[in-house]
Amino acid sequence: MVAFLLAYESVQRLAGDDVAAAFSHARTLLGLEQAVGLAPEQALDTATAASPLLSLLSSAWYSALHYTVTPVVLGLAYWRLPERYRAVRNAFFATTAAALLGYFLLPTAPPRLLPGYADVVSETAGSGWWSAAPPIGTSGVDQLAAMPSMHVGWALWSALVLSLVVRRRRWLRCAVLLYPVVTAVVVVATGNHWLLDVVAGAGLTALAWAALVVRQPAREAAGADRRDLVSEPG
């Protein structure tokens, strides 16, 4: 898993270096959102940037959880859901591979690179452990990989796995689903993704999950019900 995440990061940095196309795609996405009256990026970004505390919390969420929660959840699936492990692992790999293809075929600039939007994560870098975003075109760094949002895609995948682990407690299942919801708000509010990036990331995960996990043969998944991390009192 760690090797795959490193490979993902390396490949992502090599993707989509057409700056003109990336900005054109970004403006197209914004135009589509505005056409249907759903373009919350600037309002959320402005409100977040105006609050030092909210900026810091959002930046920490954005910087820390993407690469920490995901491998922990995969390890938990290996431990607690052995009958489903291969399916949930393959769903993760399929989603990520599709996202990498998207980065190559549709380079897209995030809101923070357009006029009128704040780069919240960079602005709070001095107060956290994360670094400010380097200039566009810096060797080995791709800032044009906004579409789709794998922060949201991986967060939704993690929540779906955890919902299997805690499936006998409805309130816990609802609680874990807050993770991708909050992540979706954070990536938009920090100026790192468009709303349509969020939809695409969640959509890829949902499709992979439906194809590889939901359709898993019943006999392979039957034992999972007996291995829940949280079960009803006896």
N, C-alpha and C positions, 0 to 999 in steps of 0.2 A: 504493500500500500504506500509506504513512504517513497519507494522507488518510483511508483507511478505518479505521485504528486510532484516529485522533482522533475520527472519527464514532462508532465503537464505544464509546469512553470516554464521549462526550457523551450518547449515547442510554442507556447503562447507568446513568448518574447520574440520569436522569429516570425510571427504571423502578421499579416496585414499591415504593410508599411506604406501604403498609398495614402498619403495625408489628404490630398484633394478629395479622393473618393470617400475617405472616412468622414470628413466634414460634410460632404454632400449627403451621405447616408444619414448622418445625425440630423441635418436640417429636414430631410425627408420624413424621418420618424417624428420629429417635432411637429411638422406640418400635418401628418396623419392624426396625431393626438389632438391637436388644436381643432381639426376638422370635426371631430366627434365630441369636442368639449371635455377631453380628459388629458390635461397637460399639467400635472401638479408639481413638476420638478422645480420650477423657479420659486414658487411659494414655499415649498418645504425647505429648499436649500437656503433661502433668505432667512426664514424663521430659525433654522438650526444655527446658521452662522452668527445670528444676533445673540445667541445664548452661549456663553463660554462653557457652562456645565454641560449643556446638551451637545455642544460640538465635541467636547472631550469624550463623553460617554459614547456618542455615535461613532467617533473615530476609533475608539478602543474596540467596540463591537465589530466594526468593519475589518479592523486589522488583525484581531486575535482569533475569532471563532472559526473563520473559514478553514484554516489549516489545523485547528486543534480538535474541534468537535467532530469533524468528519472521520478521521482515523479512529477516534475513540468509539464512535458509533459502529464502525465496521468491526472493530475488535469485539464489541459487545454482541453484535450479530453472530460472530463466529462462536462465541461462548454460549449464548443463550438461545440461538436459533439455528442450530446446526443443519436442520432439514431444509431451511430456507436460505442458508448462507450463500450458496452458489448463485441463486437467483438474484438476491439483493446486491451481491457484489457485481454481477454482470449488468444489472440495471445501472449501477453507478458508472461502470466503465463505458457502457453504451452512451449514456448521457454526456459524459465528458468528451468522448471521441467525437460525437456530433457537434458539441460546442467548439472544439478545436477546428473542425471543418468550417464552421460558421465564421470563426475569426479570420481564416484565410480568404473565404469567399466574400465576406461582407464586413470589411474593416469599418468600424464605427467609432467616432469620437464621442466621449462621454460629455455630459452637460458642462462639467467643470472647465472644459477647454474652450467653451463658447463664451462670448461676451454676456455679462449679466448674471453669471453663475459663480458662486464661490467654491473653491477647492477646500472644503472643510478639513479633510484629513491632512493636507499639507499645512494648512494654517495652524493646526494644533500639534504639529510634529515636535515642536520644541518642548511640549509638556508631556509627551509620551515616548514610547520606545520605537515608534514607527518613523519612517523617513518621509520627507517631502517628495512629491513626484518630480522626477528630473525633467528637463526640457524634452519636447518631442524630438524624436530622431536620435536620442542618446543610444549609443550602441548597446545592444542586448536587452533593451527595455521597450516593451510594446504598450503604449498607452491608448491604442486604438482598438482594443478588444472588449468593447462594451456590449456587443450583441452576440450571443445571449448572455444574461447574467448568471454565472455559475455560483456566485455567492448565494443567489436565491435557489438555483437548481440543486446545489448540494445541501442547502438548509432544508429544502422540502424532502429530499431523499432521506436525510437524517431523521426528520420528523416521522416519515412513513415507517422507517425501520423501528424507531422507538415506539410507535403506536402498536406494532406487533408485539414488542416486548412487554408492554403494559396494557395489553388489550382488554384485560378483565376489569380495569378501573377506568370508567368513562371519563372521569374528571382529569385523570392523568393523560389520557389520550388527547383531550382537548388542550391541556396545558402544553404538551410537546408540539402541537400544531401552531402554537403561538411563535415558535422559533422562526419558521420561514416568514410569518407575517411581519414580525418585528424586523427581520433582516431585509425584507422588501422595502419597508419604510426607510431603513437606514441607508441602503444603497442609493435610493433616490434623494433622500434628504442631505446626503453628503456630496451630491453632485457627481456621483460615479456611474449612474445608470439612468436611462430613460425608462419610463413606465413600460414601453413595449419590450425593452430588454428583459424586464422582470417577467412579463408574460411569456416570452420565448423561453427563458430559463426554466420556469415552472412547467411550461408545456412539454419541453423535452423530457424532463424528469417524469411527468405523468404518463407520457407515452411509453417510455422505457419500462416504467413500473407496471403498467397495464399489460404490456407484452411479455415481460419476463418474470414477473412475480405473481400477479393476479391469475395468470393462466398456468401457473406452476401445477403439475399434476397433484391431485388431491392426496395421493398416497405419500408423496414426498413431504407435503406440508402438514399431514395429520398429527405428527408428533410435536409440532411447534406449540400447540395449545397446551401441552403439558409442561412446557419449559418457560412459562412467563416469569419475568423477573418479579412482578408484583401479582399476587393471586388473591382471590377472595378469602376472607377468614374462614377457617375450617370449622 
